[in-house]
Amino acid sequence: MFVRTQRLTLRPGWREDAAELAHAMGHEEVVRNLARAPWPYTIEAAETFAASFEESSEPKFLIFEHRDRRLRLIGGIGIGPFDKEPNELGYWLTPDAWGRGYATEAGAAVLRAARAAGIRHVVAGHYLDNPASGRVLRKLGFRPTGRVTQVYSRGRGAAVPSARFELDLTGGGVIDHDPRHRMAA
């Protein structure tokens, strides 16, 4: 599945994306806010991640910015199982894409795709020292649960306090119902 928004294209990762993926994700300030990515983020890690899309039926995408009639890989986003949760939203953006609303735009698109796929409840979290991610979750309609749990960050090599959020997709909780944003199978 591909999803296109006004400024972004979300599509599955391909093996050919590994070098660009390693470049986009290979920043300590990115990896430190993720649970599963190792630090340093190597080309081998990127190849493994790109290959993981081949057998995935989850709404899981790389995020590409439309720039000068080309697509530039700027991040990743998906909903899938994590820990004991069947549907957890996770995402990342390369640092020069921060602060432009891309996480919210991509998040709204992937939540629409999840709803279309029959997913009704999604959880998410952010490390307490990454409050920008909490702002994105709130913009997407997620509600804080009031729980803070320890979530292991492979990049940090330690468990880190994480604020937990949830979203019910049955009631139209996803923002951005712009008709220009469309899904293509």
Secondary structure, 3 states (H helix, E strand, C coil): CEEECCCEEEECCCHHHHHHHHHHHCCHHHHCCCCCCCCCCCHHHHHHHHHCCCCCCCCEEEEEEEECCEEEEEEEEEEEEECCEEEEEEEEECHHHCCCCHHHHHHHHHHHHHHHCCCCEEEEEEECCCHHHHHHHHHCCCEEEEEEEEEEECCCCEEEEEEEEEEEHHHCCCCCCCCCCEEEC
